[in-house]
């Protein structure tokens, strides 16, 4: 009996903590049941909106965050740098219905560790969570093929790939109508820093008007 308890204690300590972020209660419940069946994973919390997810990750600092791409009409992509800043040790696995390779490219570029479609088999979700927790990057094979095809067939993707994670975040905030001053306060940087990033974004994407910024942000999956 003592030996069994000791083994159980080791299992508990070695489990990977997981937070599930999705705005559909049924989806969250299904993932919780699925992940709980694996002895190496432990779901410690759930969230249903982007702000709630930032708070939850800050509080629990999970090994893995399983993050829906859009929650309550808001894109979760711009929040990824904030999530990683709040919990640097957390690995983010995107789980979404969005099949457009541009979304996968943007997510990985801005700091996600994996990208998985909700059509994936249950075993693949568990395996992906384990893999990203170990420090690897996971890209669903079907999505990897689409991404490769898009990169070879669309000459315009180079500009998108050249944006840094911070530039993608600022692009999203600009497209949402925030001023340079508001962005500076939100990101805890100077207005001059925001202006510099904004100039680089315009130069890389060849955009001038706000309409063009909104279109560029939408193409990259930065708007809900």
C-alpha positions, -999 to 999 in steps of 0.1 A, spaced: 0 0 0 27 26 9 45 18 -24 13 24 -43 8 57 -26 43 67 -34 39 59 -70 7 79 -71 25 108 -55 52 107 -82 25 106 -109 8 137 -94 40 156 -93 50 147 -129 17 156 -145 16 184 -170 -9 212 -160 -33 223 -188 -57 252 -191 -85 250 -217 -96 282 -234 -127 279 -256 -160 298 -256 -181 267 -260 -189 249 -227 -196 216 -245 -162 217 -262 -144 225 -230 -162 197 -212 -153 172 -239 -116 182 -239 -115 180 -201 -129 144 -201 -105 135 -229 -74 150 -214 -82 136 -179 -80 101 -193 -43 106 -197 -23 101 -165 4 126 -177 -21 155 -181 -41 175 -155 -67 201 -165 -63 228 -138 -86 255 -152 -108 267 -180 -116 301 -196 -141 313 -222 -129 348 -232 -95 363 -241 -93 386 -210 -103 357 -188 -76 335 -204 -49 360 -196 -60 361 -160 -63 323 -157 -28 317 -173 -13 344 -150 -28 327 -120 -21 290 -128 10 293 -151 1 260 -168 25 237 -187 2 239 -217 -26 263 -228 -50 249 -253 -63 280 -270 -92 285 -294 -84 310 -322 -116 331 -317 -135 334 -285 -167 355 -280 -160 372 -314 -125 382 -304 -93 369 -320 -69 354 -294 -38 358 -316 -29 393 -304 -30 381 -268 -3 355 -273 26 378 -265 8 389 -233 1 353 -224 37 343 -228 49 374 -209 26 365 -180 37 329 -180 70 323 -200 70 286 -193 36 280 -208 34 264 -242 4 274 -264 -14 249 -286 -39 265 -309 -70 243 -314 -93 257 -340 -117 251 -369 -98 276 -390 -81 258 -419 -66 288 -436 -27 283 -436 -23 321 -430 -38 317 -395 -13 289 -387 16 309 -400 5 339 -379 0 319 -348 34 302 -350 51 335 -359 36 353 -329 47 326 -304 23 296 -305 40 262 -301 14 242 -320 -16 244 -344 -42 217 -345 -76 216 -362 -107 205 -341 -113 178 -367 -82 160 -354 -85 126 -336 -87 126 -298 -53 108 -296 -37 135 -317 -48 163 -293 -32 144 -263 -1 137 -283 2 173 -294 -2 186 -259 26 163 -247 48 173 -276 46 210 -271 50 206 -234 84 190 -241 95 221 -260 87 208 -295 66 225 -321 35 207 -334 18 213 -367 -10 189 -377 3 170 -408 -27 181 -429 -22 217 -420 16 214 -426 9 203 -462 -15 232 -467 10 256 -453 38 243 -476 15 246 -506 5 282 -497 41 292 -492 52 278 -526 21 290 -544 16 325 -530 44 349 -537 29 375 -514 35 356 -482 70 369 -477 58 403 -463 36 385 -438 64 363 -426 87 393 -421 65 408 -394 78 403 -358 55 391 -330 54 427 -316 46 441 -351 17 416 -354 4 427 -320 6 464 -329 -10 457 -363 -40 441 -346 -44 470 -322 -41 496 -349 -67 478 -370 -90 478 -340 -87 516 -339 -63 522 -310 -42 553 -311 -4 553 -307 -8 566 -272 -33 539 -262 -11 511 -277 20 525 -258 1 524 -225 -12 489 -231 22 475 -241 41 495 -216 64 510 -242 70 546 -254 49 563 -280 81 567 -301 85 529 -300 50 524 -313 56 549 -340 87 531 -351 69 498 -353 40 514 -371 64 528 -398 80 494 -402 46 477 -406 36 502 -433 69 497 -451 67 459 -450 31 456 -459 29 486 -482 -1 500 -464 -11 536 -459 -47 538 -449 -66 523 -419 -87 503 -443 -55 487 -457 -44 480 -421 -77 463 -413 -75 442 -444 -39 432 -436 -49 423 -400 -79 402 -412 -58 383 -437 -35 373 -409 -62 362 -386 -57 390 -361 -93 401 -361 -123 380 -349 
